[in-house]
Amino acid sequence: MVQNKTECPVCSAEIILAEGSEQGELLTCPECGSELEIKSTLPPRLAEAPMEEEDWGQ
């Protein structure tokens, strides 16, 4: 069985990636509410998702 457990880089809570999760997907930590991005699925690795910048119509 593939190990799909990792931890939140903000609060260290254990996070289990859903089967079929893919690199680049966004998810929210159930403990601290941080928005996270899946950086790798094998091995599972998360990072804080980049903040969206305002589009000022330029």
C-alpha distance matrix in Angstrom:
0.0 3.8 6.4 9.1 11.7 15.1 18.7 21.8 24.1 27.1 26.5 23.3 21.8 18.1 16.8 13.5 13.4 13.4 11.3 13.6 15.2 17.2 19.2 22.5 21.8 23.6 22.6 24.5 23.6 24.0 25.8 28.3 28.4 28.1 27.2 24.3 23.1 19.7 20.6 17.3 13.8 12.4 13.0 13.7 17.5 20.2 24.0 26.9 27.9 31.3 34.2 35.8 39.3 42.3 43.7 47.5 48.3 49.0
3.8 0.0 3.8 6.2 9.3 12.2 15.9 18.9 21.0 24.1 23.9 20.8 19.7 16.1 14.5 11.4 10.8 11.5 9.6 11.4 12.4 14.0 15.6 19.1 18.5 20.5 19.8 21.8 21.1 22.0 23.7 25.9 25.9 25.2 24.1 21.0 19.7 16.1 16.8 13.5 10.0 8.7 9.3 10.1 13.9 16.7 20.4 23.5 24.4 27.7 30.7 32.4 35.9 39.0 40.4 44.1 45.0 45.6
6.4 3.8 0.0 3.8 5.9 8.8 12.5 15.7 17.8 20.9 20.5 17.2 16.2 12.6 11.4 8.9 9.2 10.9 10.3 12.6 12.5 14.3 15.4 18.5 17.9 19.2 18.1 19.7 18.4 19.3 20.7 22.8 23.2 22.5 21.9 18.9 18.0 14.7 15.5 12.6 9.5 8.5 7.9 8.0 11.6 14.3 18.1 21.1 22.4 25.9 28.8 30.8 34.3 37.5 39.2 42.9 44.0 44.7
9.1 6.2 3.8 0.0 3.8 6.6 10.2 12.9 15.3 18.2 18.0 15.2 13.9 10.5 8.4 5.7 5.5 7.7 8.1 10.3 9.4 11.5 12.7 15.4 14.4 15.5 14.3 16.0 15.0 16.1 17.8 19.7 19.8 19.1 18.3 15.3 14.6 11.4 12.9 10.5 7.4 8.0 7.6 6.0 9.3 11.4 15.2 17.9 19.1 22.6 25.4 27.3 30.9 33.9 35.7 39.4 40.6 41.3
11.7 9.3 5.9 3.8 0.0 3.8 7.0 10.2 12.8 15.5 14.8 11.7 10.4 6.9 5.8 4.4 6.3 9.4 10.9 13.3 11.8 13.9 14.5 16.6 15.5 15.7 13.9 14.7 12.9 13.9 14.9 17.0 17.7 17.1 17.0 14.3 14.4 11.9 13.5 11.8 9.7 10.3 8.9 6.7 8.9 10.5 14.1 16.6 18.4 22.0 24.6 26.9 30.4 33.5 35.7 39.2 40.7 41.6
15.1 12.2 8.8 6.6 3.8 0.0 3.8 7.0 9.2 12.1 11.9 8.8 8.5 5.9 5.3 6.3 7.7 11.4 13.4 15.1 12.8 14.1 13.7 15.4 14.7 14.4 12.8 13.4 11.3 13.1 13.5 14.9 15.8 14.7 14.8 11.9 12.3 10.2 11.4 10.5 9.6 10.5 8.5 5.8 6.4 7.5 10.8 13.5 15.7 19.2 21.9 24.5 27.9 31.1 33.4 36.9 38.6 39.2
18.7 15.9 12.5 10.2 7.0 3.8 0.0 3.8 6.2 8.6 8.1 5.1 5.3 4.4 5.2 8.1 9.9 13.5 16.2 17.8 15.0 16.3 15.5 16.3 15.5 14.4 12.4 11.9 9.2 11.1 10.7 11.8 13.2 12.1 13.0 10.6 12.0 11.1 12.4 12.6 12.6 13.8 11.7 8.9 7.8 7.4 9.7 11.6 14.4 17.8 20.2 23.1 26.3 29.5 32.1 35.4 37.5 38.2
21.8 18.9 15.7 12.9 10.2 7.0 3.8 0.0 3.8 5.4 5.6 4.6 5.2 6.5 6.6 10.0 11.2 14.6 17.7 18.9 15.7 16.6 15.5 15.4 14.5 12.6 10.5 9.4 6.7 9.4 8.8 8.8 10.0 8.5 9.8 7.9 10.2 10.6 12.1 13.4 14.0 15.9 14.1 10.9 8.9 6.7 7.7 8.6 11.5 14.9 16.9 20.0 23.1 26.2 29.0 32.2 34.4 35.2
24.1 21.0 17.8 15.3 12.8 9.2 6.2 3.8 0.0 3.8 6.1 5.7 8.2 9.8 10.2 13.4 14.1 17.6 20.4 21.2 17.7 17.9 16.0 15.6 15.5 13.7 12.6 11.7 9.6 12.6 11.6 10.5 11.8 9.3 10.5 8.5 10.4 11.2 11.6 13.4 15.0 16.6 14.6 11.9 8.9 6.7 6.1 7.0 10.7 13.4 15.6 19.0 21.8 25.1 28.0 31.0 33.4 33.8
27.1 24.1 20.9 18.2 15.5 12.1 8.6 5.4 3.8 0.0 3.8 6.0 8.2 11.0 11.7 15.3 16.3 19.5 22.7 23.5 20.1 20.4 18.7 17.8 17.2 14.7 13.2 11.2 8.9 11.6 9.8 7.8 9.6 7.3 9.7 9.2 12.1 13.7 14.6 16.8 18.3 20.2 18.3 15.4 12.5 9.8 8.5 7.6 11.1 13.4 14.8 18.3 21.0 24.0 27.2 30.0 32.6 33.3
26.5 23.9 20.5 18.0 14.8 11.9 8.1 5.6 6.1 3.8 0.0 3.8 5.6 9.1 10.7 14.5 16.3 19.5 22.8 24.2 21.0 22.0 20.9 20.3 19.3 16.7 14.4 12.0 8.8 10.3 7.6 6.6 9.6 8.8 11.8 11.6 14.6 15.8 17.1 18.7 19.6 21.3 19.2 16.4 14.1 11.9 11.5 11.0 14.3 17.0 18.1 21.5 24.2 27.1 30.3 33.1 35.8 36.6
23.3 20.8 17.2 15.2 11.7 8.8 5.1 4.6 5.7 6.0 3.8 0.0 3.8 6.4 8.8 12.3 14.5 17.9 20.9 22.6 19.7 20.8 19.8 19.9 19.0 17.1 14.8 13.1 9.7 11.2 9.1 9.5 12.1 11.3 13.6 12.3 14.7 15.0 16.0 16.9 17.5 18.7 16.4 13.8 12.1 10.8 11.5 12.2 15.5 18.5 20.3 23.6 26.5 29.5 32.6 35.6 38.0 38.8
21.8 19.7 16.2 13.9 10.4 8.5 5.3 5.2 8.2 8.2 5.6 3.8 0.0 3.8 6.3 9.9 12.6 15.6 18.8 20.9 18.3 20.0 19.7 19.9 18.4 16.3 13.5 11.5 7.8 8.3 6.5 8.3 10.8 11.0 13.2 12.3 14.9 15.0 16.9 17.5 17.3 18.9 16.9 13.9 12.9 11.6 13.0 13.5 16.3 19.6 21.1 24.2 27.4 30.2 33.1 36.2 38.6 39.6
18.1 16.1 12.6 10.5 6.9 5.9 4.4 6.5 9.8 11.0 9.1 6.4 3.8 0.0 3.8 6.7 9.8 12.9 15.8 18.2 16.0 18.1 18.1 19.0 17.4 16.1 13.3 12.2 9.0 9.4 9.0 11.3 13.1 13.2 14.6 13.0 14.8 14.0 16.0 15.8 14.9 16.2 14.4 11.5 11.6 11.1 13.5 14.8 17.3 20.9 22.8 25.6 29.0 31.9 34.5 37.8 39.9 40.9
16.8 14.5 11.4 8.4 5.8 5.3 5.2 6.6 10.2 11.7 10.7 8.8 6.3 3.8 0.0 3.8 6.3 9.4 12.5 14.7 12.3 14.6 15.1 15.9 14.0 12.9 10.1 9.8 7.4 8.2 9.3 11.5 12.1 12.1 12.6 10.8 12.2 11.2 13.7 13.6 12.4 14.3 13.0 9.7 10.1 9.4 12.2 13.5 15.3 19.0 21.0 23.4 27.0 29.8 32.3 35.7 37.5 38.6
13.5 11.4 8.9 5.7 4.4 6.3 8.1 10.0 13.4 15.3 14.5 12.3 9.9 6.7 3.8 0.0 3.8 6.4 9.1 11.7 10.1 13.0 14.2 15.8 13.7 13.4 11.0 11.7 10.2 10.6 12.5 14.9 15.0 15.1 14.8 12.8 13.3 11.4 14.1 13.1 10.9 12.8 12.1 9.0 10.7 10.9 14.3 16.0 17.2 21.0 23.2 25.2 28.8 31.6 33.7 37.3 38.8 39.9
13.4 10.8 9.2 5.5 6.3 7.7 9.9 11.2 14.1 16.3 16.3 14.5 12.6 9.8 6.3 3.8 0.0 3.8 6.5 8.4 6.4 9.3 10.9 12.6 10.5 11.0 9.3 11.1 10.9 12.0 14.5 16.3 15.6 15.2 14.0 11.6 11.2 8.9 11.8 10.7 8.3 10.9 11.0 7.7 9.7 9.9 13.3 15.2 15.7 19.3 21.7 23.3 27.0 29.8 31.6 35.2 36.4 37.5
13.4 11.5 10.9 7.7 9.4 11.4 13.5 14.6 17.6 19.5 19.5 17.9 15.6 12.9 9.4 6.4 3.8 0.0 3.8 6.1 5.6 9.3 12.0 13.6 11.0 11.9 10.3 12.5 13.0 13.5 16.5 18.5 17.3 17.4 15.8 13.9 13.3 11.2 14.3 13.1 10.3 13.0 13.7 10.9 13.1 13.2 16.4 17.9 17.8 21.3 23.4 24.5 28.3 30.8 32.2 35.9 36.8 38.2
11.3 9.6 10.3 8.1 10.9 13.4 16.2 17.7 20.4 22.7 22.8 20.9 18.8 15.8 12.5 9.1 6.5 3.8 0.0 3.8 5.6 9.0 12.2 14.6 12.5 14.3 13.5 16.0 16.6 17.2 20.2 22.2 21.0 20.8 19.1 16.8 15.6 12.9 15.4 13.5 10.1 12.2 13.5 11.6 14.5 15.3 18.7 20.6 20.3 23.7 26.0 26.9 30.6 33.1 34.3 38.0 38.6 39.8
13.6 11.4 12.6 10.3 13.3 15.1 17.8 18.9 21.2 23.5 24.2 22.6 20.9 18.2 14.7 11.7 8.4 6.1 3.8 0.0 3.8 6.3 10.0 12.3 10.6 13.2 13.4 16.5 17.8 19.0 22.1 23.6 21.9 21.3 18.9 16.6 14.7 11.9 14.2 12.4 9.4 11.9 13.8 12.1 14.6 15.3 18.4 20.3 19.4 22.4 24.8 25.3 28.8 31.3 32.2 35.9 36.2 37.3
15.2 12.4 12.5 9.4 11.8 12.8 15.0 15.7 17.7 20.1 21.0 19.7 18.3 16.0 12.3 10.1 6.4 5.6 5.6 3.8 0.0 3.8 7.0 9.1 7.2 9.6 10.0 13.4 14.8 16.4 19.4 20.5 18.8 17.8 15.3 12.8 10.8 8.2 10.8 9.6 7.3 10.6 12.1 9.8 11.6 11.8 14.7 16.4 15.6 18.7 21.2 21.9 25.4 28.1 29.1 32.9 33.5 34.5
17.2 14.0 14.3 11.5 13.9 14.1 16.3 16.6 17.9 20.4 22.0 20.8 20.0 18.1 14.6 13.0 9.3 9.3 9.0 6.3 3.8 0.0 3.8 6.3 5.9 9.3 11.0 14.7 16.4 18.7 21.4 21.9 20.1 18.4 15.6 12.8 9.8 7.1 8.7 7.8 6.6 10.0 11.8 9.9 11.1 11.4 13.7 15.7 14.4 17.0 19.8 20.3 23.7 26.4 27.2 31.0 31.4 32.1
19.2 15.6 15.4 12.7 14.5 13.7 15.5 15.5 16.0 18.7 20.9 19.8 19.7 18.1 15.1 14.2 10.9 12.0 12.2 10.0 7.0 3.8 0.0 3.8 5.7 8.9 11.2 14.7 16.2 19.1 21.4 21.4 19.7 17.4 14.5 11.3 7.8 5.1 5.5 5.4 6.2 9.4 10.9 9.2 9.2 9.4 11.2 13.4 12.2 14.4 17.6 18.4 21.5 24.6 25.5 29.2 29.8 30.1
22.5 19.1 18.5 15.4 16.6 15.4 16.3 15.4 15.6 17.8 20.3 19.9 19.9 19.0 15.9 15.8 12.6 13.6 14.6 12.3 9.1 6.3 3.8 0.0 3.8 6.5 9.8 13.2 15.3 18.4 20.7 20.1 18.0 15.5 12.2 9.5 5.8 5.2 6.1 8.0 9.6 12.9 14.0 11.8 10.8 9.6 10.2 11.4 9.3 11.2 14.1 14.6 17.8 20.8 21.7 25.4 26.1 26.5
21.8 18.5 17.9 14.4 15.5 14.7 15.5 14.5 15.5 17.2 19.3 19.0 18.4 17.4 14.0 13.7 10.5 11.0 12.5 10.6 7.2 5.9 5.7 3.8 0.0 3.8 6.7 10.4 12.9 15.7 18.4 18.1 15.7 13.8 10.5 8.4 5.7 5.5 8.3 9.8 10.2 14.0 14.9 12.1 11.5 9.9 10.9 11.6 9.5 12.1 14.4 14.8 18.3 21.0 22.1 25.8 26.6 27.6
23.6 20.5 19.2 15.5 15.7 14.4 14.4 12.6 13.7 14.7 16.7 17.1 16.3 16.1 12.9 13.4 11.0 11.9 14.3 13.2 9.6 9.3 8.9 6.5 3.8 0.0 3.8 7.1 10.0 12.9 15.4 14.8 12.1 10.3 6.8 5.6 4.5 6.4 9.6 11.9 12.6 16.3 16.6 13.3 12.1 9.4 9.7 9.3 7.2 10.1 11.9 12.7 16.4 19.0 20.6 24.3 25.5 26.7
22.6 19.8 18.1 14.3 13.9 12.8 12.4 10.5 12.6 13.2 14.4 14.8 13.5 13.3 10.1 11.0 9.3 10.3 13.5 13.4 10.0 11.0 11.2 9.8 6.7 3.8 0.0 3.8 6.7 9.2 12.0 11.9 9.3 8.4 5.8 5.3 6.4 7.8 11.4 13.2 13.3 16.9 16.9 13.2 12.2 9.4 10.3 9.7 8.8 12.2 13.6 14.8 18.6 21.0 23.0 26.6 28.0 29.5
24.5 21.8 19.7 16.0 14.7 13.4 11.9 9.4 11.7 11.2 12.0 13.1 11.5 12.2 9.8 11.7 11.1 12.5 16.0 16.5 13.4 14.7 14.7 13.2 10.4 7.1 3.8 0.0 3.8 6.2 8.7 8.4 5.6 5.6 4.6 5.8 8.7 10.6 13.9 15.9 16.1 19.4 18.9 15.1 13.9 10.7 11.1 9.7 9.5 12.9 13.5 15.3 18.9 21.2 23.6 26.9 28.8 30.4
23.6 21.1 18.4 15.0 12.9 11.3 9.2 6.7 9.6 8.9 8.8 9.7 7.8 9.0 7.4 10.2 10.9 13.0 16.6 17.8 14.8 16.4 16.2 15.3 12.9 10.0 6.7 3.8 0.0 3.8 5.5 5.8 4.8 5.4 6.5 7.0 10.3 11.7 14.6 16.3 16.3 19.2 18.2 14.4 13.2 10.3 10.9 10.0 11.2 14.7 15.6 17.9 21.4 23.8 26.6 29.8 31.9 33.3
24.0 22.0 19.3 16.1 13.9 13.1 11.1 9.4 12.6 11.6 10.3 11.2 8.3 9.4 8.2 10.6 12.0 13.5 17.2 19.0 16.4 18.7 19.1 18.4 15.7 12.9 9.2 6.2 3.8 0.0 3.8 6.1 5.7 8.2 9.8 10.7 13.8 14.9 18.0 19.3 18.8 21.5 20.5 16.8 16.2 13.7 14.7 13.8 14.9 18.2 18.7 20.9 24.3 26.4 29.2 32.2 34.4 36.1
25.8 23.7 20.7 17.8 14.9 13.5 10.7 8.8 11.6 9.8 7.6 9.1 6.5 9.0 9.3 12.5 14.5 16.5 20.2 22.1 19.4 21.4 21.4 20.7 18.4 15.4 12.0 8.7 5.5 3.8 0.0 3.8 6.0 8.3 11.1 12.1 15.5 16.7 19.4 20.8 20.6 23.0 21.6 18.1 17.0 14.5 15.1 14.0 15.9 19.0 19.4 22.0 25.2 27.4 30.5 33.4 35.8 37.4
28.3 25.9 22.8 19.7 17.0 14.9 11.8 8.8 10.5 7.8 6.6 9.5 8.3 11.3 11.5 14.9 16.3 18.5 22.2 23.6 20.5 21.9 21.4 20.1 18.1 14.8 11.9 8.4 5.8 6.1 3.8 0.0 3.8 5.6 9.1 10.8 14.5 16.5 18.9 20.9 21.4 23.9 22.5 19.0 17.1 14.1 13.7 11.8 13.7 16.4 16.5 19.3 22.2 24.4 27.6 30.3 33.0 34.5
28.4 25.9 23.2 19.8 17.7 15.8 13.2 10.0 11.8 9.6 9.6 12.1 10.8 13.1 12.1 15.0 15.6 17.3 21.0 21.9 18.8 20.1 19.7 18.0 15.7 12.1 9.3 5.6 4.8 5.7 6.0 3.8 0.0 3.8 6.4 9.0 12.7 15.1 17.9 20.1 20.6 23.7 22.6 18.9 17.1 13.8 13.2 10.9 11.8 14.5 14.2 16.5 19.6 21.6 24.6 27.5 29.9 31.6
28.1 25.2 22.5 19.1 17.1 14.7 12.1 8.5 9.3 7.3 8.8 11.3 11.0 13.2 12.1 15.1 15.2 17.4 20.8 21.3 17.8 18.4 17.4 15.5 13.8 10.3 8.4 5.6 5.4 8.2 8.3 5.6 3.8 0.0 3.8 6.2 9.9 12.7 15.0 17.6 18.8 21.7 20.7 17.1 14.8 11.1 9.9 7.2 8.3 11.0 11.1 13.9 17.0 19.5 22.5 25.5 27.9 29.3
27.2 24.1 21.9 18.3 17.0 14.8 13.0 9.8 10.5 9.7 11.8 13.6 13.2 14.6 12.6 14.8 14.0 15.8 19.1 18.9 15.3 15.6 14.5 12.2 10.5 6.8 5.8 4.6 6.5 9.8 11.1 9.1 6.4 3.8 0.0 3.8 7.0 10.3 12.7 15.6 16.8 20.1 19.5 16.0 13.7 10.0 8.8 6.2 5.6 8.6 9.2 11.4 14.9 17.5 20.2 23.4 25.5 26.8
24.3 21.0 18.9 15.3 14.3 11.9 10.6 7.9 8.5 9.2 11.6 12.3 12.3 13.0 10.8 12.8 11.6 13.9 16.8 16.6 12.8 12.8 11.3 9.5 8.4 5.6 5.3 5.8 7.0 10.7 12.1 10.8 9.0 6.2 3.8 0.0 3.8 6.7 9.1 11.9 13.3 16.5 15.8 12.4 10.0 6.3 5.6 4.5 4.6 8.4 10.4 12.8 16.3 19.3 21.7 25.2 27.0 28.0
23.1 19.7 18.0 14.6 14.4 12.3 12.0 10.2 10.4 12.1 14.6 14.7 14.9 14.8 12.2 13.3 11.2 13.3 15.6 14.7 10.8 9.8 7.8 5.8 5.7 4.5 6.4 8.7 10.3 13.8 15.5 14.5 12.7 9.9 7.0 3.8 0.0 3.8 6.0 9.0 10.8 14.1 14.0 10.9 8.7 5.6 5.5 6.0 4.9 8.3 11.1 12.9 16.3 19.5 21.4 25.0 26.5 27.1
19.7 16.1 14.7 11.4 11.9 10.2 11.1 10.6 11.2 13.7 15.8 15.0 15.0 14.0 11.2 11.4 8.9 11.2 12.9 11.9 8.2 7.1 5.1 5.2 5.5 6.4 7.8 10.6 11.7 14.9 16.7 16.5 15.1 12.7 10.3 6.7 3.8 0.0 3.8 5.6 7.0 10.4 10.5 7.6 6.1 4.7 6.7 8.9 8.6 11.7 14.8 16.4 19.8 23.0 24.6 28.3 29.5 30.0
20.6 16.8 15.5 12.9 13.5 11.4 12.4 12.1 11.6 14.6 17.1 16.0 16.9 16.0 13.7 14.1 11.8 14.3 15.4 14.2 10.8 8.7 5.5 6.1 8.3 9.6 11.4 13.9 14.6 18.0 19.4 18.9 17.9 15.0 12.7 9.1 6.0 3.8 0.0 3.8 7.1 9.5 9.5 7.7 5.5 5.4 6.5 9.5 9.6 11.9 15.4 17.2 20.2 23.7 25.1 28.7 29.9 29.9
17.3 13.5 12.6 10.5 11.8 10.5 12.6 13.4 13.4 16.8 18.7 16.9 17.5 15.8 13.6 13.1 10.7 13.1 13.5 12.4 9.6 7.8 5.4 8.0 9.8 11.9 13.2 15.9 16.3 19.3 20.8 20.9 20.1 17.6 15.6 11.9 9.0 5.6 3.8 0.0 3.8 5.7 6.2 5.3 5.0 7.1 9.5 12.9 13.2 15.6 19.2 20.9 23.9 27.3 28.6 32.2 33.2 33.3
13.8 10.0 9.5 7.4 9.7 9.6 12.6 14.0 15.0 18.3 19.6 17.5 17.3 14.9 12.4 10.9 8.3 10.3 10.1 9.4 7.3 6.6 6.2 9.6 10.2 12.6 13.3 16.1 16.3 18.8 20.6 21.4 20.6 18.8 16.8 13.3 10.8 7.0 7.1 3.8 0.0 3.8 5.2 4.1 6.4 8.8 12.1 15.2 15.5 18.4 21.7 23.2 26.5 29.7 31.0 34.7 35.6 35.9
12.4 8.7 8.5 8.0 10.3 10.5 13.8 15.9 16.6 20.2 21.3 18.7 18.9 16.2 14.3 12.8 10.9 13.0 12.2 11.9 10.6 10.0 9.4 12.9 14.0 16.3 16.9 19.4 19.2 21.5 23.0 23.9 23.7 21.7 20.1 16.5 14.1 10.4 9.5 5.7 3.8 0.0 2.9 5.1 7.8 11.2 14.3 17.8 18.6 21.3 24.7 26.5 29.5 32.9 34.2 37.9 38.7 38.8
13.0 9.3 7.9 7.6 8.9 8.5 11.7 14.1 14.6 18.3 19.2 16.4 16.9 14.4 13.0 12.1 11.0 13.7 13.5 13.8 12.1 11.8 10.9 14.0 14.9 16.6 16.9 18.9 18.2 20.5 21.6 22.5 22.6 20.7 19.5 15.8 14.0 10.5 9.5 6.2 5.2 2.9 0.0 3.8 6.3 10.0 13.2 16.8 18.1 20.9 24.4 26.5 29.5 33.0 34.6 38.2 39.3 39.4
13.7 10.1 8.0 6.0 6.7 5.8 8.9 10.9 11.9 15.4 16.4 13.8 13.9 11.5 9.7 9.0 7.7 10.9 11.6 12.1 9.8 9.9 9.2 11.8 12.1 13.3 13.2 15.1 14.4 16.8 18.1 19.0 18.9 17.1 16.0 12.4 10.9 7.6 7.7 5.3 4.1 5.1 3.8 0.0 3.8 6.9 10.5 13.9 15.2 18.3 21.6 23.7 26.9 30.3 32.1 35.7 36.9 37.3
17.5 13.9 11.6 9.3 8.9 6.4 7.8 8.9 8.9 12.5 14.1 12.1 12.9 11.6 10.1 10.7 9.7 13.1 14.5 14.6 11.6 11.1 9.2 10.8 11.5 12.1 12.2 13.9 13.2 16.2 17.0 17.1 17.1 14.8 13.7 10.0 8.7 6.1 5.5 5.0 6.4 7.8 6.3 3.8 0.0 3.8 7.0 10.6 12.3 15.2 18.5 21.0 24.0 27.5 29.5 33.0 34.5 34.7
20.2 16.7 14.3 11.4 10.5 7.5 7.4 6.7 6.7 9.8 11.9 10.8 11.6 11.1 9.4 10.9 9.9 13.2 15.3 15.3 11.8 11.4 9.4 9.6 9.9 9.4 9.4 10.7 10.3 13.7 14.5 14.1 13.8 11.1 10.0 6.3 5.6 4.7 5.4 7.1 8.8 11.2 10.0 6.9 3.8 0.0 3.8 7.0 8.8 12.0 15.1 17.6 20.8 24.2 26.4 29.8 31.5 31.9
24.0 20.4 18.1 15.2 14.1 10.8 9.7 7.7 6.1 8.5 11.5 11.5 13.0 13.5 12.2 14.3 13.3 16.4 18.7 18.4 14.7 13.7 11.2 10.2 10.9 9.7 10.3 11.1 10.9 14.7 15.1 13.7 13.2 9.9 8.8 5.6 5.5 6.7 6.5 9.5 12.1 14.3 13.2 10.5 7.0 3.8 0.0 3.8 6.2 8.9 12.0 14.9 17.8 21.3 23.7 27.0 28.9 29.2
26.9 23.5 21.1 17.9 16.6 13.5 11.6 8.6 7.0 7.6 11.0 12.2 13.5 14.8 13.5 16.0 15.2 17.9 20.6 20.3 16.4 15.7 13.4 11.4 11.6 9.3 9.7 9.7 10.0 13.8 14.0 11.8 10.9 7.2 6.2 4.5 6.0 8.9 9.5 12.9 15.2 17.8 16.8 13.9 10.6 7.0 3.8 0.0 3.8 6.4 8.8 12.1 15.0 18.3 21.0 24.2 26.4 26.9
27.9 24.4 22.4 19.1 18.4 15.7 14.4 11.5 10.7 11.1 14.3 15.5 16.3 17.3 15.3 17.2 15.7 17.8 20.3 19.4 15.6 14.4 12.2 9.3 9.5 7.2 8.8 9.5 11.2 14.9 15.9 13.7 11.8 8.3 5.6 4.6 4.9 8.6 9.6 13.2 15.5 18.6 18.1 15.2 12.3 8.8 6.2 3.8 0.0 3.8 6.4 8.9 12.2 15.5 17.9 21.2 23.2 23.8
31.3 27.7 25.9 22.6 22.0 19.2 17.8 14.9 13.4 13.4 17.0 18.5 19.6 20.9 19.0 21.0 19.3 21.3 23.7 22.4 18.7 17.0 14.4 11.2 12.1 10.1 12.2 12.9 14.7 18.2 19.0 16.4 14.5 11.0 8.6 8.4 8.3 11.7 11.9 15.6 18.4 21.3 20.9 18.3 15.2 12.0 8.9 6.4 3.8 0.0 3.8 6.4 9.0 12.6 14.9 18.2 20.2 20.5
34.2 30.7 28.8 25.4 24.6 21.9 20.2 16.9 15.6 14.8 18.1 20.3 21.1 22.8 21.0 23.2 21.7 23.4 26.0 24.8 21.2 19.8 17.6 14.1 14.4 11.9 13.6 13.5 15.6 18.7 19.4 16.5 14.2 11.1 9.2 10.4 11.1 14.8 15.4 19.2 21.7 24.7 24.4 21.6 18.5 15.1 12.0 8.8 6.4 3.8 0.0 3.8 6.3 9.5 12.4 15.4 17.9 18.6
35.8 32.4 30.8 27.3 26.9 24.5 23.1 20.0 19.0 18.3 21.5 23.6 24.2 25.6 23.4 25.2 23.3 24.5 26.9 25.3 21.9 20.3 18.4 14.6 14.8 12.7 14.8 15.3 17.9 20.9 22.0 19.3 16.5 13.9 11.4 12.8 12.9 16.4 17.2 20.9 23.2 26.5 26.5 23.7 21.0 17.6 14.9 12.1 8.9 6.4 3.8 0.0 3.8 6.6 9.1 12.4 14.5 15.5
39.3 35.9 34.3 30.9 30.4 27.9 26.3 23.1 21.8 21.0 24.2 26.5 27.4 29.0 27.0 28.8 27.0 28.3 30.6 28.8 25.4 23.7 21.5 17.8 18.3 16.4 18.6 18.9 21.4 24.3 25.2 22.2 19.6 17.0 14.9 16.3 16.3 19.8 20.2 23.9 26.5 29.5 29.5 26.9 24.0 20.8 17.8 15.0 12.2 9.0 6.3 3.8 0.0 3.8 6.4 9.3 11.8 12.4
42.3 39.0 37.5 33.9 33.5 31.1 29.5 26.2 25.1 24.0 27.1 29.5 30.2 31.9 29.8 31.6 29.8 30.8 33.1 31.3 28.1 26.4 24.6 20.8 21.0 19.0 21.0 21.2 23.8 26.4 27.4 24.4 21.6 19.5 17.5 19.3 19.5 23.0 23.7 27.3 29.7 32.9 33.0 30.3 27.5 24.2 21.3 18.3 15.5 12.6 9.5 6.6 3.8 0.0 3.8 6.1 9.0 10.4
43.7 40.4 39.2 35.7 35.7 33.4 32.1 29.0 28.0 27.2 30.3 32.6 33.1 34.5 32.3 33.7 31.6 32.2 34.3 32.2 29.1 27.2 25.5 21.7 22.1 20.6 23.0 23.6 26.6 29.2 30.5 27.6 24.6 22.5 20.2 21.7 21.4 24.6 25.1 28.6 31.0 34.2 34.6 32.1 29.5 26.4 23.7 21.0 17.9 14.9 12.4 9.1 6.4 3.8 0.0 3.8 5.5 7.1
47.5 44.1 42.9 39.4 39.2 36.9 35.4 32.2 31.0 30.0 33.1 35.6 36.2 37.8 35.7 37.3 35.2 35.9 38.0 35.9 32.9 31.0 29.2 25.4 25.8 24.3 26.6 26.9 29.8 32.2 33.4 30.3 27.5 25.5 23.4 25.2 25.0 28.3 28.7 32.2 34.7 37.9 38.2 35.7 33.0 29.8 27.0 24.2 21.2 18.2 15.4 12.4 9.3 6.1 3.8 0.0 3.8 5.6
48.3 45.0 44.0 40.6 40.7 38.6 37.5 34.4 33.4 32.6 35.8 38.0 38.6 39.9 37.5 38.8 36.4 36.8 38.6 36.2 33.5 31.4 29.8 26.1 26.6 25.5 28.0 28.8 31.9 34.4 35.8 33.0 29.9 27.9 25.5 27.0 26.5 29.5 29.9 33.2 35.6 38.7 39.3 36.9 34.5 31.5 28.9 26.4 23.2 20.2 17.9 14.5 11.8 9.0 5.5 3.8 0.0 3.8
49.0 45.6 44.7 41.3 41.6 39.2 38.2 35.2 33.8 33.3 36.6 38.8 39.6 40.9 38.6 39.9 37.5 38.2 39.8 37.3 34.5 32.1 30.1 26.5 27.6 26.7 29.5 30.4 33.3 36.1 37.4 34.5 31.6 29.3 26.8 28.0 27.1 30.0 29.9 33.3 35.9 38.8 39.4 37.3 34.7 31.9 29.2 26.9 23.8 20.5 18.6 15.5 12.4 10.4 7.1 5.6 3.8 0.0
